[in-house]
Amino acid sequence: MKDLTSIFYKHYNDLMQITDAQALETEIFRILNDSKINEVDRKKVLRSIMGISNNLGKLQYYLTNSMLKYQGLGTLK
């Protein structure tokens, strides 16, 4: 069985250092575009990010939940 991790896993610490919502959104999009994530999941992430793109705290919350989701601990579905 393949071990799943968030596409943000190796970037998490760097992403959490970003203190501007627009800069964080841009970096999330860069990571998303560079990843090999399937198209359905890519669109799901894009929809989620677009709804919170102007709020740094919500973007950080989303990233954290994305990380925890793959460990069975997040609140994302």
MOPAC internal coordinates of N, CA, C and O (Angstrom, degrees):
PM7 1SCF
backbone

  N    0.0000 0     0.00 0     0.00 0    0    0    0
  C    1.4557 1     0.00 0     0.00 0    1    0    0
  C    1.5248 1   109.06 1     0.00 0    2    1    0
  O    1.2310 1   120.93 1   -43.88 1    3    2    1
  N    1.3010 1   115.83 1   136.12 1    3    2    1
  C    1.4583 1   121.66 1  -179.85 1    5    3    2
  C    1.5238 1   110.50 1   -73.23 1    6    5    3
  O    1.2310 1   120.83 1   -43.71 1    7    6    5
  N    1.3266 1   116.01 1   136.29 1    7    6    5
  C    1.4595 1   121.73 1   178.33 1    9    7    6
  C    1.5244 1   108.40 1   -84.28 1   10    9    7
  O    1.2310 1   120.07 1   -65.00 1   11   10    9
  N    1.3258 1   117.48 1   115.00 1   11   10    9
  C    1.4543 1   121.74 1  -177.62 1   13   11   10
  C    1.5175 1   111.50 1   -88.90 1   14   13   11
  O    1.2310 1   121.28 1   -41.84 1   15   14   13
  N    1.3278 1   115.16 1   138.16 1   15   14   13
  C    1.4608 1   121.47 1   172.24 1   17   15   14
  C    1.5108 1   108.22 1  -136.52 1   18   17   15
  O    1.2310 1   120.81 1   -21.23 1   19   18   17
  N    1.2842 1   116.06 1   158.77 1   19   18   17
  C    1.4529 1   121.53 1   177.22 1   21   19   18
  C    1.5229 1   109.68 1   -66.38 1   22   21   19
  O    1.2310 1   120.47 1   -33.29 1   23   22   21
  N    1.3371 1   116.71 1   146.71 1   23   22   21
  C    1.4638 1   119.44 1   175.94 1   25   23   22
  C    1.5248 1   110.84 1   -65.27 1   26   25   23
  O    1.2310 1   120.59 1   164.26 1   27   26   25
  N    1.3099 1   116.48 1   -15.74 1   27   26   25
  C    1.4633 1   121.47 1  -179.09 1   29   27   26
  C    1.5330 1   112.54 1   -92.72 1   30   29   27
  O    1.2310 1   119.98 1   176.99 1   31   30   29
  N    1.3259 1   117.64 1    -3.01 1   31   30   29
  C    1.4644 1   121.93 1  -173.32 1   33   31   30
  C    1.5250 1   113.59 1   -53.11 1   34   33   31
  O    1.2310 1   119.88 1   125.06 1   35   34   33
  N    1.3118 1   117.83 1   -54.94 1   35   34   33
  C    1.4644 1   119.25 1  -175.92 1   37   35   34
  C    1.5278 1   112.78 1   -75.88 1   38   37   35
  O    1.2310 1   119.85 1   169.46 1   39   38   37
  N    1.3177 1   117.88 1   -10.54 1   39   38   37
  C    1.4621 1   122.27 1  -179.44 1   41   39   38
  C    1.5292 1   112.84 1  -104.82 1   42   41   39
  O    1.2310 1   120.74 1   175.35 1   43   42   41
  N    1.3146 1   116.18 1    -4.65 1   43   42   41
  C    1.4627 1   120.98 1  -169.49 1   45   43   42
  C    1.5312 1   113.55 1   -53.40 1   46   45   43
  O    1.2310 1   119.79 1   128.48 1   47   46   45
  N    1.3127 1   118.01 1   -51.52 1   47   46   45
  C    1.4670 1   120.15 1  -177.10 1   49   47   46
  C    1.5215 1   111.78 1   -61.90 1   50   49   47
  O    1.2310 1   120.45 1   138.39 1   51   50   49
  N    1.3227 1   116.75 1   -41.61 1   51   50   49
  C    1.4679 1   120.13 1   177.89 1   53   51   50
  C    1.5271 1   111.13 1   -65.31 1   54   53   51
  O    1.2310 1   120.45 1   138.35 1   55   54   53
  N    1.3246 1   116.75 1   -41.65 1   55   54   53
  C    1.4643 1   120.29 1   179.27 1   57   55   54
  C    1.5248 1   111.38 1   -62.39 1   58   57   55
  O    1.2310 1   120.46 1   140.28 1   59   58   57
  N    1.3164 1   116.73 1   -39.72 1   59   58   57
  C    1.4562 1   119.90 1  -177.95 1   61   59   58
  C    1.5289 1   112.75 1   -72.28 1   62   61   59
  O    1.2310 1   120.09 1   167.36 1   63   62   61
  N    1.3212 1   117.43 1   -12.64 1   63   62   61
  C    1.4622 1   121.70 1   176.05 1   65   63   62
  C    1.5274 1   112.05 1   -80.61 1   66   65   63
  O    1.2310 1   119.90 1   161.59 1   67   66   65
  N    1.3183 1   117.80 1   -18.41 1   67   66   65
  C    1.4625 1   122.59 1  -178.60 1   69   67   66
  C    1.5204 1   109.03 1   -72.80 1   70   69   67
  O    1.2310 1   120.62 1   -50.98 1   71   70   69
  N    1.3278 1   116.41 1   129.02 1   71   70   69
  C    1.4688 1   120.65 1  -174.58 1   73   71   70
  C    1.5276 1   113.78 1  -109.55 1   74   73   71
  O    1.2310 1   120.22 1  -171.41 1   75   74   73
  N    1.3084 1   117.19 1     8.59 1   75   74   73
  C    1.4607 1   121.79 1   179.04 1   77   75   74
  C    1.5282 1   108.82 1  -121.81 1   78   77   75
  O    1.2310 1   120.43 1   -52.45 1   79   78   77
  N    1.3292 1   116.79 1   127.55 1   79   78   77
  C    1.4713 1   121.17 1  -175.74 1   81   79   78
  C    1.5232 1   111.74 1   -59.44 1   82   81   79
  O    1.2310 1   119.76 1   137.09 1   83   82   81
  N    1.3205 1   118.05 1   -42.91 1   83   82   81
  C    1.4698 1   120.99 1  -178.95 1   85   83   82
  C    1.5295 1   111.09 1   -65.14 1   86   85   83
  O    1.2310 1   120.51 1   138.18 1   87   86   85
  N    1.3278 1   116.62 1   -41.82 1   87   86   85
  C    1.4648 1   120.60 1   178.48 1   89   87   86
  C    1.5311 1   110.66 1   -65.11 1   90   89   87
  O    1.2310 1   120.18 1   141.23 1   91   90   89
  N    1.3219 1   117.26 1   -38.77 1   91   90   89
  C    1.4636 1   121.28 1   178.90 1   93   91   90
  C    1.5220 1   109.93 1   -66.28 1   94   93   91
  O    1.2310 1   120.29 1   135.73 1   95   94   93
  N    1.3059 1   117.05 1   -44.27 1   95   94   93
  C    1.4618 1   120.77 1   178.37 1   97   95   94
  C    1.5375 1   110.27 1   -60.04 1   98   97   95
  O    1.2310 1   120.18 1   135.94 1   99   98   97
  N    1.3063 1   117.26 1   -44.06 1   99   98   97
  C    1.4625 1   121.42 1   179.14 1  101   99   98
  C    1.5247 1   111.26 1   -60.08 1  102  101   99
  O    1.2310 1   120.66 1   136.55 1  103  102  101
  N    1.3195 1   116.34 1   -43.45 1  103  102  101
  C    1.4695 1   120.27 1  -179.99 1  105  103  102
  C    1.5298 1   111.38 1   -68.32 1  106  105  103
  O    1.2310 1   120.10 1   142.61 1  107  106  105
  N    1.3176 1   117.42 1   -37.39 1  107  106  105
  C    1.4605 1   121.00 1   176.36 1  109  107  106
  C    1.5254 1   109.60 1   -61.83 1  110  109  107
  O    1.2310 1   120.21 1   135.30 1  111  110  109
  N    1.3312 1   117.20 1   -44.70 1  111  110  109
  C    1.4606 1   120.82 1   178.58 1  113  111  110
  C    1.5249 1   111.10 1   -62.39 1  114  113  111
  O    1.2310 1   119.91 1   140.87 1  115  114  113
  N    1.3343 1   117.79 1   -39.13 1  115  114  113
  C    1.4654 1   121.29 1   179.19 1  117  115  114
  C    1.5343 1   109.84 1   -62.45 1  118  117  115
  O    1.2310 1   120.90 1   132.97 1  119  118  117
  N    1.3255 1   115.88 1   -47.03 1  119  118  117
  C    1.4645 1   120.46 1   179.41 1  121  119  118
  C    1.5254 1   110.38 1   -62.49 1  122  121  119
  O    1.2310 1   120.74 1   136.93 1  123  122  121
  N    1.3003 1   116.19 1   -43.07 1  123  122  121
  C    1.4616 1   121.32 1   179.66 1  125  123  122
  C    1.5259 1   110.95 1   -61.31 1  126  125  123
  O    1.2310 1   120.26 1   135.37 1  127  126  125
  N    1.3219 1   117.11 1   -44.63 1  127  126  125
  C    1.4637 1   121.19 1  -179.80 1  129  127  126
  C    1.5255 1   112.62 1   -68.40 1  130  129  127
  O    1.2310 1   120.11 1   149.32 1  131  130  129
  N    1.3223 1   117.40 1   -30.68 1  131  130  129
  C    1.4627 1   121.56 1  -179.86 1  133  131  130
  C    1.5268 1   112.58 1   -82.75 1  134  133  131
  O    1.2310 1   120.35 1   167.69 1  135  134  133
  N    1.3275 1   116.93 1   -12.31 1  135  134  133
  C    1.4671 1   120.37 1  -175.73 1  137  135  134
  C    1.5223 1   111.55 1   -83.36 1  138  137  135
  O    1.2310 1   121.36 1   -11.60 1  139  138  137
  N    1.3062 1   115.01 1   168.40 1  139  138  137
  C    1.4608 1   122.03 1   176.84 1  141  139  138
  C    1.5370 1   110.67 1  -103.35 1  142  141  139
  O    1.2310 1   120.79 1  -155.50 1  143  142  141
  N    1.3207 1   116.10 1    24.50 1  143  142  141
  C    1.4549 1   121.96 1  -179.75 1  145  143  142
  C    1.5355 1   109.84 1   -61.58 1  146  145  143
  O    1.2310 1   120.63 1   -35.09 1  147  146  145
  N    1.3237 1   116.40 1   144.91 1  147  146  145
  C    1.4724 1   118.11 1  -179.62 1  149  147  146
  C    1.5276 1   109.92 1   -69.53 1  150  149  147
  O    1.2310 1   121.10 1   -20.77 1  151  150  149
  N    1.3222 1   115.51 1   159.23 1  151  150  149
  C    1.4678 1   121.74 1  -171.78 1  153  151  150
  C    1.5322 1   112.74 1   -63.77 1  154  153  151
  O    1.2310 1   119.89 1   143.58 1  155  154  153
  N    1.2998 1   117.82 1   -36.42 1  155  154  153
  C    1.4710 1   120.78 1   179.59 1  157  155  154
  C    1.5279 1   109.89 1   -63.55 1  158  157  155
  O    1.2310 1   120.29 1   132.55 1  159  158  157
  N    1.3285 1   117.05 1   -47.45 1  159  158  157
  C    1.4642 1   120.71 1   179.21 1  161  159  158
  C    1.5231 1   111.50 1   -67.03 1  162  161  159
  O    1.2310 1   120.43 1   143.03 1  163  162  161
  N    1.3400 1   116.79 1   -36.97 1  163  162  161
  C    1.4758 1   120.87 1   177.90 1  165  163  162
  C    1.5372 1   110.32 1   -58.76 1  166  165  163
  O    1.2310 1   121.14 1   133.43 1  167  166  165
  N    1.3347 1   115.43 1   -46.57 1  167  166  165
  C    1.4710 1   119.84 1  -179.74 1  169  167  166
  C    1.5250 1   111.07 1   -65.25 1  170  169  167
  O    1.2310 1   120.50 1   143.62 1  171  170  169
  N    1.3225 1   116.65 1   -36.38 1  171  170  169
  C    1.4625 1   120.58 1   178.49 1  173  171  170
  C    1.5326 1   110.81 1   -63.60 1  174  173  171
  O    1.2310 1   120.62 1   135.97 1  175  174  173
  N    1.3307 1   116.41 1   -44.03 1  175  174  173
  C    1.4640 1   120.57 1   177.79 1  177  175  174
  C    1.5291 1   110.01 1   -63.86 1  178  177  175
  O    1.2310 1   120.23 1   135.16 1  179  178  177
  N    1.3243 1   117.17 1   -44.84 1  179  178  177
  C    1.4695 1   120.71 1   179.93 1  181  179  178
  C    1.5265 1   111.53 1   -59.48 1  182  181  179
  O    1.2310 1   120.38 1   135.45 1  183  182  181
  N    1.3260 1   116.88 1   -44.55 1  183  182  181
  C    1.4757 1   119.89 1   178.08 1  185  183  182
  C    1.5246 1   111.30 1   -60.98 1  186  185  183
  O    1.2310 1   120.72 1   137.74 1  187  186  185
  N    1.3057 1   116.22 1   -42.26 1  187  186  185
  C    1.4623 1   120.44 1  -179.72 1  189  187  186
  C    1.5213 1   111.30 1   -64.90 1  190  189  187
  O    1.2310 1   120.41 1   135.71 1  191  190  189
  N    1.3168 1   116.83 1   -44.29 1  191  190  189
  C    1.4595 1   121.59 1  -177.94 1  193  191  190
  C    1.5212 1   111.21 1   -67.88 1  194  193  191
  O    1.2310 1   120.16 1   139.19 1  195  194  193
  N    1.3230 1   117.31 1   -40.81 1  195  194  193
  C    1.4692 1   120.16 1  -178.11 1  197  195  194
  C    1.5350 1   111.45 1   -61.09 1  198  197  195
  O    1.2310 1   119.94 1   148.21 1  199  198  197
  N    1.3007 1   117.73 1   -31.79 1  199  198  197
  C    1.4490 1   120.91 1  -179.26 1  201  199  198
  C    1.5228 1   114.62 1   -75.14 1  202  201  199
  O    1.2310 1   120.10 1   165.63 1  203  202  201
  N    1.3271 1   117.42 1   -14.37 1  203  202  201
  C    1.4696 1   120.97 1  -176.50 1  205  203  202
  C    1.5273 1   112.39 1  -130.53 1  206  205  203
  O    1.2310 1   120.59 1  -165.33 1  207  206  205
  N    1.3231 1   116.47 1    14.67 1  207  206  205
  C    1.4569 1   121.24 1  -169.60 1  209  207  206
  C    1.5292 1   115.27 1   -61.40 1  210  209  207
  O    1.2310 1   119.41 1   159.55 1  211  210  209
  N    1.2941 1   118.73 1   -20.45 1  211  210  209
  C    1.4687 1   119.98 1  -178.00 1  213  211  210
  C    1.5287 1   112.97 1   -99.03 1  214  213  211
  O    1.2310 1   119.94 1  -167.95 1  215  214  213
  N    1.3280 1   117.72 1    12.05 1  215  214  213
  C    1.4553 1   121.09 1  -175.75 1  217  215  214
  C    1.5341 1   110.11 1  -128.75 1  218  217  215
  O    1.2310 1   120.60 1   -73.57 1  219  218  217
  N    1.3198 1   116.46 1   106.43 1  219  218  217
  C    1.4653 1   121.88 1  -176.98 1  221  219  218
  C    1.5293 1   111.68 1   -57.68 1  222  221  219
  O    1.2310 1   120.07 1   133.88 1  223  222  221
  N    1.3135 1   117.47 1   -46.12 1  223  222  221
  C    1.4645 1   121.12 1  -178.71 1  225  223  222
  C    1.5163 1   112.43 1   -60.61 1  226  225  223
  O    1.2310 1   120.25 1   138.33 1  227  226  225
  N    1.3275 1   117.12 1   -41.67 1  227  226  225
  C    1.4637 1   120.79 1   179.94 1  229  227  226
  C    1.5255 1   111.24 1   -69.74 1  230  229  227
  O    1.2310 1   120.13 1   143.47 1  231  230  229
  N    1.3372 1   117.35 1   -36.53 1  231  230  229
  C    1.4623 1   120.26 1   176.47 1  233  231  230
  C    1.5305 1   110.42 1   -64.22 1  234  233  231
  O    1.2310 1   120.55 1   137.11 1  235  234  233
  N    1.3216 1   116.56 1   -42.89 1  235  234  233
  C    1.4613 1   120.46 1   178.63 1  237  235  234
  C    1.5298 1   110.62 1   -65.59 1  238  237  235
  O    1.2310 1   120.55 1   140.48 1  239  238  237
  N    1.3049 1   116.55 1   -39.52 1  239  238  237
  C    1.4636 1   121.29 1   176.80 1  241  239  238
  C    1.5266 1   110.36 1   -61.40 1  242  241  239
  O    1.2310 1   120.55 1   135.65 1  243  242  241
  N    1.3290 1   116.55 1   -44.35 1  243  242  241
  C    1.4573 1   121.39 1   178.75 1  245  243  242
  C    1.5301 1   110.67 1   -60.24 1  246  245  243
  O    1.2310 1   120.48 1   133.69 1  247  246  245
  N    1.3305 1   116.68 1   -46.31 1  247  246  245
  C    1.4649 1   120.82 1   179.40 1  249  247  246
  C    1.5270 1   111.31 1   -60.12 1  250  249  247
  O    1.2310 1   120.91 1   135.68 1  251  250  249
  N    1.3176 1   115.87 1   -44.32 1  251  250  249
  C    1.4609 1   120.12 1  -179.74 1  253  251  250
  C    1.5236 1   110.65 1   -63.02 1  254  253  251
  O    1.2310 1   120.19 1   134.88 1  255  254  253
  N    1.3229 1   117.24 1   -45.12 1  255  254  253
  C    1.4635 1   120.32 1   178.30 1  257  255  254
  C    1.5220 1   111.55 1   -64.94 1  258  257  255
  O    1.2310 1   120.57 1   143.92 1  259  258  257
  N    1.3225 1   116.52 1   -36.08 1  259  258  257
  C    1.4491 1   120.32 1   176.80 1  261  259  258
  C    1.5239 1   110.54 1   -60.69 1  262  261  259
  O    1.2310 1   120.90 1   137.96 1  263  262  261
  N    1.3138 1   115.88 1   -42.04 1  263  262  261
  C    1.4573 1   120.68 1   178.21 1  265  263  262
  C    1.5345 1   110.84 1   -64.37 1  266  265  263
  O    1.2310 1   120.79 1   132.23 1  267  266  265
  N    1.3124 1   116.09 1   -47.77 1  267  266  265
  C    1.4583 1   121.16 1  -175.92 1  269  267  266
  C    1.5258 1   113.09 1   -71.05 1  270  269  267
  O    1.2310 1   120.38 1   152.32 1  271  270  269
  N    1.3166 1   116.89 1   -27.68 1  271  270  269
  C    1.4631 1   121.40 1  -179.35 1  273  271  270
  C    1.5225 1   110.99 1   -54.21 1  274  273  271
  O    1.2310 1   120.57 1   138.09 1  275  274  273
  N    1.3203 1   116.51 1   -41.91 1  275  274  273
  C    1.4586 1   120.26 1  -176.37 1  277  275  274
  C    1.5223 1   112.89 1   -76.42 1  278  277  275
  O    1.2310 1   120.51 1   174.13 1  279  278  277
  N    1.3366 1   116.63 1    -5.87 1  279  278  277
  C    1.4608 1   121.04 1   174.34 1  281  279  278
  C    1.5243 1   109.78 1  -106.44 1  282  281  279
  O    1.2310 1   120.66 1  -174.88 1  283  282  281
  N    1.3327 1   116.34 1     5.12 1  283  282  281
  C    1.4532 1   120.95 1   179.06 1  285  283  282
  C    1.5245 1   113.54 1    77.82 1  286  285  283
  O    1.2310 1   120.47 1  -161.54 1  287  286  285
  N    1.3383 1   116.70 1    18.46 1  287  286  285
  C    1.4568 1   120.10 1  -176.00 1  289  287  286
  C    1.5245 1   114.46 1  -115.55 1  290  289  287
  O    1.2310 1   119.46 1   169.53 1  291  290  289
  N    1.3132 1   118.64 1   -10.47 1  291  290  289
  C    1.4632 1   121.38 1  -175.05 1  293  291  290
  C    1.5097 1   112.59 1   -81.77 1  294  293  291
  O    1.2310 1   121.10 1   -10.22 1  295  294  293
  N    1.3364 1   115.51 1   169.78 1  295  294  293
  C    1.4492 1   121.06 1   178.56 1  297  295  294
  C    1.5175 1   111.94 1  -100.57 1  298  297  295
  O    1.2310 1   119.64 1   177.75 1  299  298  297
  N    1.3561 1   118.29 1    -2.25 1  299  298  297
  C    1.4590 1   121.14 1   177.55 1  301  299  298
  C    1.5092 1   110.20 1   -72.94 1  302  301  299
  O    1.2310 1   120.30 1   -31.92 1  303  302  301
  N    1.3047 1   117.03 1   148.08 1  303  302  301
  C    1.4650 1   120.98 1   178.04 1  305  303  302
  C    1.4884 1   109.91 1  -117.77 1  306  305  303
  O    1.2310 1   120.10 1   180.00 1  307  306  305

